[in-house]
Structures are given as C-alpha cells and as structure tokens.
Amino acid sequence: MKLTWYGHSCFTIEDGGYRAVLDPFAPGSVPGLPDIHVEADAVFCSHGHSDHNYTAAVKIKQSGGKPFGVTELQTYHDDQKGALRGRNTVRIFDVGGLKAVHLGDLGHFLPDDDIKVLSRADVLMIPVGGHYTIGSADAARLTKAIKPRVVVPMHYHGDGFGFAVLSPLSDFTSKLRGYDIIEYETNTMDIDAGTPPQVAVLRCPAKR
C-alpha cells in the first residue's frame, strides 16, 4: 500500500492499480497548502466542510483495479453529539489485506465498541491538533487504545501550514510513548506487513 499526504487530512491510498482520495480540501481553504489536483478511482469525505469535501479536486478514472473494502463508523465532529459541528464518518479500508483507518475530523473519544472495531489497525490516520477535533492528549490516549502498527498524524499546525489555532505535532508526539518517531523526507510512504511500528511524520507539501 502506498500512502501519500497532501496536508491537513487529505491522503491518497493506492494498491494494485487502484487509488482512493480521502478528505480533499478546497483551494485556499487551508493556510499554506497548495491546491490539490489528483486522478483517482474513488473519493471519500468524512464530513461536509470545504477543507474536507472538495471532490472537484479529484478527476475520477477507471483503472480496472480492485476497489478497497470500506467499513464506516458514524461519529461526531465535536464532543456534544454533533450539536456544534455535526457528524463525522470514520472509515476503515481493507487495502490488500491491510487495515487502514482514517478518523476524519473526529471530535470526541470513541466508545469501547468502536475501539474494538478499529483495534490493531495497520495504519491509523489521526487528527492531533485539537480545537476542531480531539486534542493531543485524547489523540495519544486513543492511539494507545487502538494499538495501530503505523500512526500517521494529521490536522495539525506545522511550519508554514495549517490553521494557527491548531496545536503543533510535538504536543502529540511528546505524549505518545512506545513508538519510534520517523520523519520522512517526502509526503509518501509504502506500507506492507513488514513495516515496523512507528509514528510516521510525512513531509507536508506546503507552499514555499
């Protein structure tokens, strides 16, 4: 499986000639990030905000690859059962036998039943910046509960990118013990059954 981060909560997942885009953002909607233009077989959005649901950025193709299995969990964008920001969809992708989880803009700690469904994910894409989503402390606690093999932080404020109200990545990584933190020189990584446990910090393609 090849994972590519475009910044914020937007990724592509690729395997066997099939590509899915997750949470594409609208032009200018996230500070410091270049516009997205990508070709893919499918696009998935966790909720209806413009920094997560700009499907016009994705040109749909027909590659003939095998679609990923997808399981959805309905959650909330806040800790008041959606009263502030509505619902959020968590998705679990079966990618060539690997379990990849994208939490979208999760705004609350998950109940035990949902944690069991997500447990032992091969890849967990998790928001860590707080304010609009769970903060660094709950993100670290949730990571420890799910016990993923590879953790990919998203939705935080970095050097030259992201909303200023979000906390930096270090607030999350300082609370997460037991994982090696690996900083990648690119925004992509390949993941297979032999990829070791880690927090994978992908390089954000921020404007320079």
C-alpha positions in Angstrom: 0.0 0.0 0.0 1.3 3.4 -0.9 0.1 6.3 1.3 0.5 10.0 0.2 -0.3 13.0 2.4 -1.3 16.3 0.8 -1.5 18.1 4.1 -4.4 18.7 6.6 -6.4 15.4 6.5 -6.1 14.7 2.7 -4.4 11.4 1.6 -4.4 9.1 -1.3 -4.2 5.3 -0.7 -3.0 3.2 -3.6 -2.7 -0.5 -4.2 -2.9 -2.8 -7.2 -3.6 0.0 -9.6 -6.5 1.4 -7.5 -6.4 4.8 -5.9 -8.7 6.5 -3.4 -8.6 10.1 -2.2 -9.6 11.0 1.4 -10.8 14.4 2.5 -9.7 16.7 -0.3 -9.6 20.4 0.6 -10.8 23.3 -1.4 -8.3 25.8 -2.9 -7.3 28.3 -0.3 -9.2 26.6 2.5 -6.1 25.5 4.5 -3.3 28.1 5.0 0.0 27.3 3.4 -1.2 24.3 1.3 -1.0 24.1 -2.5 -4.2 23.3 -4.4 -4.9 19.6 -5.0 -5.3 18.1 -8.5 -5.3 14.3 -8.5 -6.7 11.5 -10.6 -8.2 8.6 -8.7 -10.8 5.8 -8.8 -12.8 7.0 -5.8 -13.0 9.9 -3.3 -14.2 9.7 0.3 -15.1 12.7 2.6 -15.5 12.4 6.3 -17.9 15.4 6.5 -19.3 18.4 4.6 -16.8 21.2 5.4 -14.9 22.7 2.5 -11.5 21.7 3.9 -12.5 18.1 3.7 -15.1 17.6 0.9 -13.8 19.3 -2.2 -14.5 16.5 -4.6 -13.9 18.8 -7.6 -10.2 18.4 -6.9 -10.4 14.7 -8.0 -10.7 13.5 -11.6 -12.4 10.1 -11.5 -10.7 7.5 -13.7 -11.5 3.8 -14.4 -8.3 1.9 -13.8 -9.8 -1.6 -13.5 -8.1 -2.2 -10.2 -9.8 -3.9 -7.4 -11.8 -1.5 -5.1 -10.9 -1.4 -1.5 -13.3 -2.8 1.1 -14.8 0.0 3.2 -16.4 -0.1 6.6 -17.9 3.1 8.0 -18.5 4.2 11.6 -20.7 7.2 12.3 -19.2 9.6 14.9 -19.3 13.3 15.7 -17.2 16.3 14.8 -17.5 17.6 18.4 -17.9 16.3 22.0 -21.6 17.3 22.1 -23.0 14.6 19.8 -22.8 16.9 16.8 -24.5 19.9 18.2 -21.6 22.2 17.4 -20.2 20.8 14.1 -22.3 17.9 13.0 -21.4 14.3 12.2 -18.1 12.7 11.1 -17.5 9.5 9.3 -14.6 7.2 10.3 -13.6 4.8 7.5 -11.8 1.5 7.7 -10.2 0.5 4.4 -9.2 -3.1 3.5 -6.2 -2.5 1.2 -4.7 -5.7 0.0 -5.3 -7.3 3.4 -4.0 -4.3 5.4 -6.4 -2.4 7.7 -6.1 1.4 7.1 -8.2 3.7 9.3 -8.9 7.4 8.6 -10.6 9.2 11.5 -11.6 12.3 9.6 -12.4 15.2 12.0 -13.2 13.1 15.0 -14.2 15.4 17.8 -14.6 13.0 20.8 -13.1 10.0 22.4 -14.5 6.8 20.9 -16.7 4.3 22.8 -15.3 0.8 23.5 -17.3 -0.9 20.8 -15.8 1.4 18.1 -12.3 1.0 19.5 -12.7 -2.8 19.2 -13.7 -2.4 15.5 -10.6 -0.2 14.9 -8.3 -2.3 17.0 -4.9 -3.4 15.7 -5.1 -1.3 12.5 -2.1 -1.5 10.3 -2.3 2.3 9.7 -4.2 4.9 11.7 -4.5 8.4 10.3 -5.5 10.5 13.3 -6.2 14.3 13.9 -4.0 15.6 16.7 -4.2 19.4 16.6 -7.3 20.0 18.7 -9.7 22.9 18.6 -11.9 21.4 15.8 -11.1 17.8 16.7 -9.7 15.7 19.6 -6.6 17.3 21.1 -3.2 15.9 21.5 -3.9 14.2 24.9 -7.1 12.3 23.6 -5.3 11.5 20.4 -2.5 9.9 22.3 -4.9 8.0 24.5 -6.9 6.8 21.6 -3.8 5.7 19.8 -2.8 3.6 22.8 -6.3 2.1 22.9 -6.4 1.2 19.2 -2.8 -0.1 19.1 -2.1 0.6 15.4 1.2 -0.5 13.9 1.7 2.7 12.0 0.4 6.1 13.2 0.2 8.9 10.7 -0.7 12.3 12.4 -2.8 14.8 10.5 -4.7 18.0 11.0 -2.1 20.0 13.0 -0.3 23.3 12.7 3.2 23.0 11.2 6.0 25.1 9.8 4.2 27.3 7.2 1.0 25.3 7.0 -2.3 24.6 8.9 -4.7 26.7 10.9 -2.9 28.7 13.6 -5.5 27.6 16.3 -4.3 24.0 15.9 -1.5 22.7 18.2 1.8 21.6 16.8 2.7 18.0 16.2 5.1 17.9 19.2 2.2 18.2 21.6 1.0 14.8 20.4 4.4 13.0 20.0 5.5 14.1 23.4 2.5 12.2 24.9 3.0 9.1 22.9 5.5 6.6 24.2 6.4 3.2 22.8 6.6 4.2 19.1 9.7 5.3 17.1 9.0 8.7 15.5 10.3 8.6 11.9 10.4 11.8 9.9 10.1 11.2 6.2 11.8 13.4 3.6 8.8 13.1 1.3 5.0 13.0 1.7 4.7 9.4 0.7 5.4 6.0 2.3 5.0 2.4 1.4 3.4 0.1 4.0 3.3 -3.7 4.0 3.0 -6.5 6.5 6.7 -6.0 7.5 6.6 -2.3 8.2 7.7 -1.8 11.8 5.7 0.1 14.4 6.2 3.8 14.2 4.8 7.3 14.2 5.3 8.3 10.5 5.7 12.0 10.1 5.2 12.6 6.4 6.6 15.8 4.9 3.9 18.3 4.2 3.9 19.7 0.7 3.4 23.3 2.0 3.8 26.3 -0.3 7.3 27.9 -0.1 
